[in-house]
Amino acid sequence: MGRMTSRRTMYKHYAQGVIAELKQMGYFNGRAKEVFLRHYKDMKRTFGLEPNVGEFAKLVDEFERAMNRENNPNDPNQIFVGHLRDRTKKTK
């Protein structure tokens, strides 16, 4: 019988694949890994590892762009929640 690949090794290869895809999308100088790590836990919980590495990288990029997008009150697809974030900081 062939040697089994450990789950940890599979996750590592998956993460490396996603980071490589992010680099191809323009995340350079360590930003690919930084962006991946910022979103990985939440996205893995939501999507699992079902998407291939390219699709997962696109989702990471979409989340990152959404986080960094400036609020435009005229855009019906955006909902401003900054006031809620400020309120939670005050209660801590």
JONOR-V114506 format. One record per residue. N is the residue number from 0. SS is DSSP state (hx for helix, st for strand, lp for the rest). PHI is phi in whole degrees, 0 to 359 (none if undefined). OMEGA is omega in radians with two decimals (* if undefined). Layout:
n=N ss=SS phi=PHI omega=OMEGA
n=N ss=SS phi=PHI omega=OMEGA
//
This chain:
n=0 ss=lp phi=none omega=3.12
n=1 ss=lp phi=285 omega=-3.12
n=2 ss=lp phi=283 omega=3.14
n=3 ss=lp phi=280 omega=3.07
n=4 ss=lp phi=274 omega=-3.12
n=5 ss=lp phi=289 omega=3.12
n=6 ss=hx phi=299 omega=3.14
n=7 ss=hx phi=299 omega=3.11
n=8 ss=hx phi=295 omega=3.12
n=9 ss=hx phi=296 omega=3.10
n=10 ss=hx phi=298 omega=-3.14
n=11 ss=hx phi=297 omega=3.13
n=12 ss=hx phi=295 omega=3.10
n=13 ss=hx phi=298 omega=3.14
n=14 ss=hx phi=299 omega=3.12
n=15 ss=hx phi=297 omega=3.10
n=16 ss=hx phi=295 omega=3.13
n=17 ss=hx phi=296 omega=3.13
n=18 ss=hx phi=297 omega=3.09
n=19 ss=hx phi=298 omega=3.10
n=20 ss=hx phi=296 omega=3.12
n=21 ss=hx phi=297 omega=3.09
n=22 ss=hx phi=297 omega=3.11
n=23 ss=hx phi=294 omega=3.13
n=24 ss=lp phi=275 omega=3.05
n=25 ss=lp phi=111 omega=3.08
n=26 ss=lp phi=269 omega=-3.04
n=27 ss=lp phi=247 omega=3.03
n=28 ss=lp phi=54 omega=3.09
n=29 ss=lp phi=85 omega=-3.14
n=30 ss=hx phi=293 omega=-3.14
n=31 ss=hx phi=300 omega=-3.14
n=32 ss=hx phi=293 omega=3.14
n=33 ss=hx phi=300 omega=-3.14
n=34 ss=hx phi=293 omega=3.12
n=35 ss=hx phi=302 omega=-3.10
n=36 ss=hx phi=295 omega=3.14
n=37 ss=hx phi=297 omega=-3.02
n=38 ss=hx phi=251 omega=-2.98
n=39 ss=hx phi=302 omega=-3.05
n=40 ss=hx phi=300 omega=-3.12
n=41 ss=hx phi=296 omega=-3.10
n=42 ss=hx phi=290 omega=3.11
n=43 ss=hx phi=296 omega=3.11
n=44 ss=hx phi=296 omega=-3.09
n=45 ss=hx phi=281 omega=-3.00
n=46 ss=hx phi=255 omega=-3.02
n=47 ss=lp phi=67 omega=3.08
n=48 ss=lp phi=252 omega=3.14
n=49 ss=lp phi=293 omega=-3.12
n=50 ss=lp phi=294 omega=3.05
n=51 ss=lp phi=291 omega=-3.02
n=52 ss=hx phi=299 omega=3.12
n=53 ss=hx phi=294 omega=3.13
n=54 ss=hx phi=293 omega=3.12
n=55 ss=hx phi=297 omega=3.11
n=56 ss=hx phi=297 omega=3.10
n=57 ss=hx phi=296 omega=3.10
n=58 ss=hx phi=294 omega=3.10
n=59 ss=hx phi=300 omega=3.13
n=60 ss=hx phi=298 omega=3.13
n=61 ss=hx phi=297 omega=3.10
n=62 ss=hx phi=297 omega=-3.12
n=63 ss=hx phi=296 omega=3.12
n=64 ss=hx phi=296 omega=3.13
n=65 ss=hx phi=295 omega=3.13
n=66 ss=hx phi=294 omega=-3.04
n=67 ss=hx phi=263 omega=-3.12
n=68 ss=lp phi=286 omega=3.09
n=69 ss=lp phi=288 omega=3.12
n=70 ss=lp phi=289 omega=3.07
n=71 ss=lp phi=239 omega=-3.09
n=72 ss=lp phi=297 omega=3.14
n=73 ss=lp phi=271 omega=3.13
n=74 ss=lp phi=269 omega=-3.10
n=75 ss=lp phi=292 omega=3.14
n=76 ss=lp phi=271 omega=3.14
n=77 ss=lp phi=247 omega=3.08
n=78 ss=lp phi=236 omega=-3.12
n=79 ss=lp phi=282 omega=3.12
n=80 ss=lp phi=233 omega=-3.12
n=81 ss=hx phi=303 omega=3.13
n=82 ss=hx phi=296 omega=3.09
n=83 ss=hx phi=289 omega=3.10
n=84 ss=hx phi=298 omega=3.13
n=85 ss=hx phi=296 omega=3.13
n=86 ss=hx phi=293 omega=-3.14
n=87 ss=hx phi=289 omega=3.09
n=88 ss=hx phi=293 omega=-3.13
n=89 ss=hx phi=290 omega=-3.09
n=90 ss=hx phi=277 omega=-3.12
n=91 ss=lp phi=279 omega=*
//
